[in-house]
Amino acid sequence: MVNVYESSRAAVENWEHPKIVARVKYNENLDHWDGSNFTSGNVGMHKGIAQLRDGRFVIIIGSQWIGDRPYAYLVTPSEALQEILESRNEELLEVFPSLLDLYKEEICLEA
């Protein structure tokens, strides 16, 4: 299980000891194939998304580097949607119906 922090990613990475508010199962569902590896954009780094029972969204950060531990932090629905779009894993919108609705409201598509 991965600790979910209430603070931003920067606070967690800078070891500001933010409050743990939940725990989630580790996943890498935001990774995409870059032609050689599944990655979130940085070598050895991985990213996932989950939704808590109360509806809040969580971004999970994992690493293949020795000594690094996975962690997660809360994000707004708009931030969660942006993470999915940036990962190019739009099929995740089917997993999170509220984000699919937000996508239809916020994202302008070609005519």
C-alpha positions as CSV (number, residue, x, y, z in Angstrom):
1,M,0.0,0.0,0.0
2,V,1.1,3.5,-0.8
3,N,0.7,6.5,1.6
4,V,-1.5,9.3,0.2
5,Y,-0.5,12.8,1.3
6,E,-2.8,15.8,1.4
7,S,-0.1,18.2,0.2
8,S,1.3,18.8,-3.3
9,R,3.9,16.7,-5.0
10,A,6.5,19.3,-4.3
11,A,5.8,19.2,-0.5
12,V,6.2,15.4,-0.5
13,E,9.4,15.4,-2.6
14,N,10.9,18.1,-0.3
15,W,10.2,16.0,2.8
16,E,8.0,18.7,4.4
17,H,6.2,15.9,6.3
18,P,2.7,16.4,5.0
19,K,-0.2,14.6,6.6
20,I,-1.1,11.1,5.4
21,V,-4.8,11.0,4.6
22,A,-5.3,7.7,2.8
23,R,-3.6,4.6,1.5
24,V,-4.0,3.1,-2.0
25,K,-2.7,0.1,-4.0
26,Y,0.3,0.9,-6.2
27,N,-0.4,1.1,-9.9
28,E,1.3,2.5,-13.0
29,N,-1.7,3.0,-15.2
30,L,-0.6,6.5,-16.3
31,D,2.6,5.1,-17.9
32,H,2.8,5.0,-21.6
33,W,5.0,3.1,-24.1
34,D,7.8,5.4,-25.3
35,G,9.0,2.9,-27.9
36,S,11.4,1.2,-25.5
37,N,9.8,1.2,-22.0
38,F,6.6,1.9,-20.1
39,T,7.3,5.3,-18.5
40,S,5.8,8.5,-17.2
41,G,8.4,10.5,-19.0
42,N,11.5,10.2,-16.7
43,V,13.9,7.3,-16.8
44,G,12.9,4.7,-14.1
45,M,9.9,6.8,-13.0
46,H,6.3,5.6,-13.1
47,K,2.9,7.2,-12.5
48,G,-0.6,6.0,-11.6
49,I,-4.0,7.3,-10.8
50,A,-6.6,6.1,-8.3
51,Q,-9.9,7.3,-6.8
52,L,-10.7,7.1,-3.1
53,R,-14.0,5.9,-1.8
54,D,-15.0,9.5,-1.1
55,G,-14.4,10.5,-4.7
56,R,-11.1,12.3,-4.4
57,F,-8.4,11.6,-7.0
58,V,-4.8,10.5,-6.2
59,I,-1.7,10.5,-8.3
60,I,0.8,7.7,-7.5
61,I,4.5,8.2,-8.1
62,G,6.8,5.2,-8.3
63,S,10.4,4.6,-9.1
64,Q,12.7,1.8,-10.1
65,W,15.6,3.5,-8.3
66,I,17.1,1.8,-5.2
67,G,15.9,3.4,-2.0
68,D,13.0,5.3,-3.5
69,R,9.6,4.5,-2.1
70,P,6.3,5.1,-3.9
71,Y,4.1,7.9,-2.6
72,A,0.9,9.5,-3.7
73,Y,-0.8,12.9,-3.3
74,L,-4.3,14.3,-3.7
75,V,-5.3,16.2,-6.9
76,T,-8.4,18.0,-8.1
77,P,-10.6,16.4,-10.7
78,S,-9.2,18.9,-13.3
79,E,-5.6,17.9,-12.4
80,A,-6.5,14.2,-12.6
81,L,-8.0,14.7,-16.1
82,Q,-4.9,16.6,-17.2
83,E,-2.7,13.7,-16.0
84,I,-4.7,11.2,-18.0
85,L,-4.6,13.4,-21.1
86,E,-0.8,14.0,-20.8
87,S,-0.3,10.2,-20.4
88,R,-2.2,9.5,-23.7
89,N,-4.2,6.8,-21.8
90,E,-7.6,8.2,-22.6
91,E,-9.1,4.7,-22.0
92,L,-8.8,5.5,-18.3
93,L,-11.7,8.0,-18.8
94,E,-14.0,4.9,-19.0
95,V,-12.7,3.8,-15.6
96,F,-13.4,7.2,-14.0
97,P,-16.9,8.3,-15.3
98,S,-16.8,11.6,-13.5
99,L,-13.6,12.5,-15.4
100,L,-15.2,11.5,-18.6
101,D,-18.0,13.9,-17.8
102,L,-15.4,16.6,-17.0
103,Y,-13.6,15.9,-20.3
104,K,-16.9,16.5,-22.2
105,E,-17.4,19.8,-20.4
106,E,-13.9,21.2,-20.4
107,I,-12.1,19.9,-23.5
108,C,-12.8,21.6,-26.8
109,L,-12.8,19.1,-29.7
110,E,-12.3,19.6,-33.4
111,A,-15.5,20.4,-35.3
